[in-house]
Structure formats: C-alpha cells, structure tokens
C-alpha cells in the first residue's frame, strides 16, 4: 500500500524542519560568534597541528560545537528565563536570586559567611594585623600616611533582599577584623559600611543586577575617607553635594544579569544617580592601559599633597573626586593581590597611600 498524499506532505514537512534545524545548528560552527553574554570566553575552533593535538581533537571539537551551535544563545536565554520566572532559581551558579528580583554574587563560601560559620581564627586575625602593621611601618619610615579601606559587599547593605533562607547571623569577617585591629593596633582602617548605611535607602545604594555600589553610596564613603585624611594631611573637606552635577538614569552596570545572559530582558525599575564634579580642576590621564590600569590625576590648584591609591572597580567613582584634593594622585588597579611596591613609591613619591579592598576579598589572607 502506497503512502497517502497527506502522509507524504507531513513527512516532507518533518524532513524540511529537520534540515532547517540542522542548518541553523551548523551555521554557528561555520560562522562562530566572537562574543557571549555569559561573561566567559567561548571555546575556540580547534586546529590540527601535530599528532598530540590529533588525540585531543575530538574533545576540543565537542567543546567548540557545544559553545557555537546555531541558536544556542536563544536557548540559553530561554532556559534562564524559565528558571528565573517559573522556578525562581538562578541559571548560573555564580548568581544568587534574591527577593523582588535582586541579584547577588554567589560563591562557595557565601552561605557560610552569612551563617557566621566562616570566621577568622585568632592566628588569621594576627596575620592580618602583621600585614597591616608591616605596611604602616614601612610607609611611616618614609613619612607616608597609610589608610586601609574596606568596601562593604552588596548583601551587607541589602540583607532584606537576600532569600529568606539566607539571612546574616553572627559576626562577619569584616566586623571581626575591624574590631580586632582597633583593639590591638593603631593601624587606620576605614570600614565604609556605616557611612554607606547612613546615606539611607531612598536612592538605591547598589545596582539591582550588579555587585557594585551606586554613586550615592560611593559619595558617602568618600566623605568618610576625606574626614579621616583631614586628621593627618591638609587635603580639605569633602566636596559638598552642590559641587556636583547630578544625573539620573538606568544602571550603567549589570554584570550579574549578564552572567545569566539576561542583561537586556531583566527589568530594573530604579533610576540611579551619577555625580560629576561641576567644575573640575583636576585632569585625568591613563598612563598604563595594560593590566595595572593606572590613572594619574594632576591638579595645580590643589594642596601640594601626593596620593597613591591601590584600588579595585569600587573606587572608580572616587577617582575624579579625590583628584580635586591632591596636586598629584596615581590610582592603580591591579589583578595582583596586595600590590604595594617600592618601585611605585619611588615613582610616585606619595604623602598618602590608600589601599582599598571589597569585603569579600578579606577571606584571601595577606602575605607581607
């Protein structure tokens, strides 16, 4: 018995759909995407160079095909939307989904941190103290002031947006360290947590879908930093709010939603303030665009005080503001942990050294 015309049409449609899907999948292998919204490098197309690579070729090609088949980004996006909107869970282990759509950076120790189960031991606190005092003493011998500044994590400021199953309990490492050093040393530590909280939450202090703070929080921390500097150097009082042009707009950063591949589809209802100095006297230049990302500020109108600051991305907003207080300032952002060096001191001849670190990095024990 021959197949009916209806059966032939249905078979032809199925064959056509299969062929179309096959072509879509293969298209990504022929013309691979160079970018990804997953904040990672995609597997490169493997090459056959010698016998050794021939043995590994199937594995490398499998990784390449898994990362580049056509339509993959849409499938990943759809899966993450389903997980977030329907199941209320994250599609990326590095992202924690909180209440009201807030996202937090997740890692293996976050749950222990929040439960107060990952505190410093006495020896670890002593190790931090030795490290801080070593830097203070080395700089003091050169008549250089030293300040160590801690930026609070997002979940420290917004515990109410964490999942109900993950609420802070007990003392954090940041609280441990600040208390221990204050009781056993005279090293100057600036814990920006209280000043950030004092800014209130009428305006968002951190970006809803990113790890970073907003300019409102940064300005509060900048004020505390300048008030601490005034104790030893005549760098002046913090710039008043009237010294800034304030603009409101969408979040400039959304790394956590990008981790989910959902940067363009997750709603963020907040408008974030951006603060720009109205009449800046300082000029900023990039002198090393490489790994260290060195920014240099020159301000002939400022007191003849020189600043050297080791920073991370949380310090970005403070860079132009601090430039208004120092005749010269160098801001070094480095992937290297604890990067203070004798060469930097000779090159920049600072009167003040600031070392800034975000709270979660305190778990990395320092080596003097």
C-alpha positions as CSV (number, residue, x, y, z in Angstrom):
1,X,0.0,0.0,0.0
2,X,1.4,3.4,-1.0
3,X,1.5,6.3,1.4
4,X,-1.3,8.8,1.1
5,X,-0.7,12.3,-0.2
6,X,-1.3,13.7,3.3
7,X,1.3,11.3,4.8
8,X,3.8,12.5,2.1
9,X,3.2,16.1,2.9
10,X,3.6,15.5,6.6
11,X,6.8,13.6,6.0
12,X,8.1,16.4,3.7
13,X,7.4,19.0,6.4
14,X,9.2,17.0,9.1
15,X,12.2,16.4,6.8
16,X,12.2,20.1,5.9
17,X,12.1,21.2,9.6
18,X,14.8,18.7,10.5
19,X,17.0,20.0,7.7
20,X,16.3,23.6,8.7
21,X,17.3,22.9,12.3
22,X,20.4,21.1,11.2
23,X,21.4,24.1,9.0
24,X,20.8,26.5,11.9
25,X,22.9,24.4,14.2
26,X,25.7,24.0,11.7
27,X,25.7,27.7,10.8
28,X,27.1,28.6,14.2
29,X,30.0,26.3,13.6
30,X,30.8,27.8,10.2
31,X,30.4,31.4,11.4
32,X,31.1,31.2,15.1
33,X,30.1,34.1,17.4
34,X,33.0,36.0,18.9
35,X,31.0,37.3,21.9
36,X,29.0,35.9,24.6
37,X,26.7,37.2,27.3
38,X,27.9,34.6,29.8
39,X,30.9,36.6,30.8
40,X,33.4,33.9,29.7
41,X,35.4,33.1,26.7
42,X,33.8,30.6,24.3
43,X,35.8,27.5,23.2
44,X,37.9,28.3,20.1
45,X,37.8,26.3,16.9
46,X,40.4,23.5,17.3
47,X,43.2,23.2,14.9
48,X,45.2,20.1,13.8
49,X,48.8,21.0,14.2
50,X,50.5,17.7,15.2
51,X,49.9,14.2,16.4
52,X,49.5,15.3,20.0
53,X,46.6,17.7,19.2
54,X,45.0,15.0,17.0
55,X,44.5,12.8,20.1
56,X,42.7,15.7,21.9
57,X,40.8,17.0,18.8
58,X,37.5,15.2,19.4
59,X,37.3,16.6,22.9
60,X,38.2,20.1,21.8
61,X,35.8,20.0,18.9
62,X,33.0,18.8,21.2
63,X,33.6,21.9,23.4
64,X,33.7,24.1,20.4
65,X,30.4,22.6,19.0
66,X,28.7,22.9,22.4
67,X,29.6,26.6,22.6
68,X,28.8,27.6,19.0
69,X,25.9,25.6,17.6
70,X,23.4,27.9,16.0
71,X,20.6,29.3,18.2
72,X,22.5,28.4,21.3
73,X,22.3,31.9,22.8
74,X,18.5,32.0,22.4
75,X,18.2,28.5,24.0
76,X,20.3,29.6,26.9
77,X,18.3,32.7,27.3
78,X,15.0,30.8,27.2
79,X,16.2,28.3,29.8
80,X,17.4,31.0,32.2
81,X,14.2,32.9,31.8
82,X,12.2,29.8,32.6
83,X,14.4,29.0,35.7
84,X,14.1,32.6,37.0
85,X,10.5,33.4,36.2
86,X,8.9,30.0,36.8
87,X,11.2,28.2,39.2
88,X,12.6,31.2,41.0
89,X,16.2,29.9,40.7
90,X,19.4,31.0,39.0
91,X,20.6,29.7,35.7
92,X,24.2,30.3,36.8
93,X,25.8,29.1,40.0
94,X,27.7,32.4,40.4
95,X,24.4,34.3,40.7
96,X,22.1,34.2,43.7
97,X,18.5,35.2,43.1
98,X,17.1,37.3,45.9
99,X,13.7,38.8,46.8
100,X,12.0,41.2,44.5
101,X,14.3,40.3,41.6
102,X,17.5,41.4,43.3
103,X,20.7,39.5,42.2
104,X,23.7,38.8,44.3
105,X,27.2,37.4,43.6
106,X,27.3,33.8,44.8
107,X,30.3,31.7,45.7
108,X,31.1,28.5,47.6
109,X,31.5,30.4,50.9
110,X,28.6,32.9,50.8
111,X,26.2,30.6,52.7
112,X,28.9,30.0,55.4
113,X,29.7,33.7,55.5
114,X,26.0,34.7,56.1
115,X,25.6,32.0,58.8
116,X,28.7,33.2,60.6
117,X,30.5,29.9,60.1
118,X,33.5,31.2,58.2
119,X,35.0,33.5,60.7
120,X,38.7,34.2,61.1
121,X,40.8,32.2,63.5
122,X,42.9,34.0,66.1
123,X,46.0,33.3,64.0
124,X,44.4,34.6,60.8
125,X,43.5,37.8,62.6
126,X,47.1,38.1,63.8
127,X,48.3,37.5,60.2
128,X,46.1,40.4,59.0
129,X,47.4,42.6,61.8
130,X,51.0,41.8,61.0
131,X,50.4,42.6,57.3
132,X,48.7,45.9,58.1
133,X,51.4,47.0,60.6
134,X,54.2,45.9,58.2
135,X,52.8,48.3,55.6
136,X,52.1,51.1,58.0
137,X,55.6,50.9,59.5
138,X,57.3,50.7,56.1
139,X,55.5,53.8,54.9
140,X,55.9,55.6,58.3
141,X,59.6,55.3,57.9
142,X,59.2,57.3,54.7
143,X,56.9,59.8,56.3
144,X,53.9,58.4,54.3
145,X,50.4,58.0,55.8
146,X,48.7,54.7,55.3
147,X,44.9,54.0,55.3
148,X,43.2,50.7,54.7
149,X,39.7,51.0,53.4
150,X,37.0,48.2,53.3
151,X,34.1,48.5,50.9
152,X,31.0,46.5,52.1
153,X,29.5,43.7,50.0
154,X,26.1,44.3,48.5
155,X,24.4,41.7,50.7
156,X,25.9,43.5,53.8
157,X,23.9,46.7,52.8
158,X,20.8,44.9,51.5
159,X,20.2,41.8,53.6
160,X,16.5,42.3,53.2
161,X,16.7,41.4,49.5
162,X,18.5,38.1,50.2
163,X,16.5,34.9,50.0
164,X,14.6,34.3,53.3
165,X,16.6,31.1,53.7
166,X,19.9,33.1,53.7
167,X,19.9,35.8,56.4
168,X,23.0,37.1,58.1
169,X,23.8,35.5,61.5
170,X,26.7,36.2,63.8
171,X,29.8,38.3,63.2
172,X,31.2,38.7,59.8
173,X,34.9,38.6,58.9
174,X,34.9,42.3,58.2
175,X,33.5,43.0,61.7
176,X,36.0,40.6,63.2
177,X,38.9,42.3,61.5
178,X,37.9,45.9,62.2
179,X,37.3,45.1,65.9
180,X,40.5,43.1,66.3
181,X,42.7,45.7,64.8
182,X,41.1,48.5,66.7
183,X,41.8,46.6,70.0
184,X,45.3,45.5,69.2
185,X,46.8,48.1,66.9
186,X,46.7,51.8,65.8
187,X,46.5,51.0,62.0
188,X,43.9,53.2,60.5
189,X,41.1,51.1,59.0
190,X,38.1,52.8,57.3
191,X,35.1,50.5,57.2
192,X,32.7,52.2,54.9
193,X,29.7,50.2,55.9
194,X,28.3,52.6,58.5
195,X,28.7,55.6,56.3
196,X,27.0,53.9,53.3
197,X,24.1,52.8,55.5
198,X,23.8,56.4,56.9
199,X,23.1,57.6,53.3
200,X,19.7,56.0,53.6
201,X,17.9,53.9,51.0
202,X,15.6,56.5,49.4
203,X,18.0,56.1,46.5
204,X,19.5,52.7,45.7
205,X,22.9,52.3,47.1
206,X,23.9,49.3,45.0
207,X,22.8,48.3,41.5
208,X,20.0,45.8,41.5
209,X,21.6,43.5,38.9
210,X,25.3,44.1,39.6
211,X,27.7,43.8,42.5
212,X,28.8,47.4,42.6
213,X,27.6,50.4,44.6
214,X,26.0,53.5,43.2
215,X,27.4,57.0,43.3
216,X,25.2,57.7,46.3
217,X,27.0,55.0,48.4
218,X,30.4,55.9,46.9
219,X,29.9,59.6,47.9
220,X,29.1,58.6,51.5
221,X,32.3,56.5,51.6
222,X,34.3,59.3,50.0
223,X,33.1,61.7,52.7
224,X,34.3,59.4,55.5
225,X,37.6,58.9,53.7
226,X,38.2,62.6,53.4
227,X,37.3,63.2,57.1
228,X,39.9,60.6,58.0
229,X,42.5,62.1,55.8
230,X,41.9,65.5,57.4
231,X,43.4,64.1,60.6
232,X,46.9,63.9,59.2
233,X,47.0,65.8,55.9
234,X,45.5,69.1,54.8
235,X,43.6,67.7,51.8
236,X,40.5,69.7,52.6
237,X,36.9,68.8,53.4
238,X,34.8,66.6,51.1
239,X,33.2,68.3,48.2
240,X,29.7,69.4,49.1
241,X,26.7,68.0,47.1
242,X,26.4,71.4,45.5
243,X,29.7,70.8,43.8
244,X,28.3,68.1,41.6
245,X,26.0,67.8,38.6
246,X,23.6,65.0,39.3
247,X,22.0,63.0,36.5
248,X,19.6,60.1,36.9
249,X,19.4,57.2,34.5
250,X,19.5,53.4,34.1
251,X,22.1,51.3,35.8
252,X,25.5,51.6,33.9
253,X,26.4,48.1,35.2
254,X,24.5,44.8,35.2
255,X,27.2,42.1,35.4
256,X,25.0,39.6,37.3
257,X,22.2,39.7,34.7
258,X,24.9,39.3,32.1
259,X,26.1,36.2,33.9
260,X,22.5,34.8,33.2
261,X,22.6,36.0,29.6
262,X,19.6,38.2,30.5
263,X,21.1,41.7,30.5
264,X,18.6,43.0,28.0
265,X,15.4,41.3,29.3
266,X,15.6,41.7,33.2
267,X,13.7,44.8,34.3
268,X,15.3,47.3,36.6
269,X,12.8,49.8,37.8
270,X,15.4,52.1,39.5
271,X,16.9,55.3,38.3
272,X,20.5,55.7,39.6
273,X,22.2,59.0,40.4
274,X,25.5,59.8,38.7
275,X,27.7,62.5,40.3
276,X,30.0,64.6,38.1
277,X,32.1,67.4,39.5
278,X,30.6,70.6,38.1
279,X,33.9,72.5,37.6
280,X,36.8,70.0,37.9
281,X,40.2,71.4,38.4
282,X,42.0,68.0,38.0
283,X,42.8,66.4,34.7
284,X,42.8,62.6,34.5
285,X,45.0,60.6,32.1
286,X,45.7,56.9,31.6
287,X,49.4,56.2,31.8
288,X,49.3,52.4,31.7
289,X,46.3,50.9,29.9
290,X,47.6,47.4,30.4
291,X,46.9,45.0,33.3
292,X,47.5,47.6,36.1
293,X,45.2,50.3,34.7
294,X,47.0,53.3,36.2
295,X,45.1,56.6,36.2
296,X,47.0,59.8,37.0
297,X,45.4,63.0,38.2
298,X,47.1,66.4,38.1
299,X,45.6,69.4,39.8
300,X,47.7,72.6,40.1
301,X,45.0,74.2,42.3
302,X,45.0,71.6,45.0
303,X,47.3,71.4,48.1
304,X,50.8,70.1,47.3
305,X,50.0,66.6,48.6
306,X,50.6,63.4,46.6
307,X,48.3,60.4,46.7
308,X,48.9,56.8,45.7
309,X,45.8,54.6,45.8
310,X,45.6,50.8,45.2
311,X,42.1,50.1,44.2
312,X,39.5,47.9,42.6
313,X,36.5,48.8,40.5
314,X,34.6,50.1,43.5
315,X,36.9,53.0,43.6
316,X,36.1,54.2,40.1
317,X,33.7,56.9,41.2
318,X,36.0,58.2,43.8
319,X,38.9,58.8,41.4
320,X,37.8,62.1,39.9
321,X,36.5,63.3,43.3
322,X,39.8,62.6,45.1
323,X,41.7,64.3,42.2
324,X,40.2,67.6,43.4
325,X,42.1,67.3,46.7
326,X,45.6,66.4,45.6
327,X,48.1,68.1,43.4
328,X,49.1,64.6,42.1
329,X,47.4,61.3,42.5
330,X,48.0,57.9,41.0
331,X,45.3,55.2,41.1
332,X,46.5,51.7,40.4
333,X,44.1,48.9,39.6
334,X,45.9,45.6,39.5
335,X,44.9,42.0,39.3
336,X,47.8,41.2,41.6
337,X,46.7,40.9,45.2
338,X,48.2,43.4,47.7
339,X,50.4,45.2,45.0
340,X,52.2,47.8,47.0
341,X,55.8,48.1,45.8
342,X,59.0,50.1,46.4
343,X,59.1,50.9,42.8
344,X,55.7,52.6,43.0
345,X,56.8,54.6,46.0
346,X,59.9,55.9,44.2
347,X,58.0,56.6,41.0
348,X,55.0,58.5,42.5
349,X,56.5,59.9,45.8
350,X,53.3,59.9,47.7
351,X,52.5,61.6,51.0
352,X,49.5,59.3,51.5
353,X,48.9,55.6,50.4
354,X,45.3,54.2,50.4
355,X,44.7,50.5,50.0
356,X,41.1,49.8,49.2
357,X,39.5,46.3,49.1
358,X,36.0,44.9,48.9
359,X,34.7,42.9,51.8
360,X,34.6,39.5,50.2
361,X,38.3,39.7,49.3
362,X,39.2,39.8,53.0
363,X,39.0,36.0,53.0
364,X,42.2,35.9,50.9
365,X,44.8,36.0,53.7
366,X,47.6,38.5,53.0
367,X,51.4,37.9,52.8
368,X,53.5,40.8,53.9
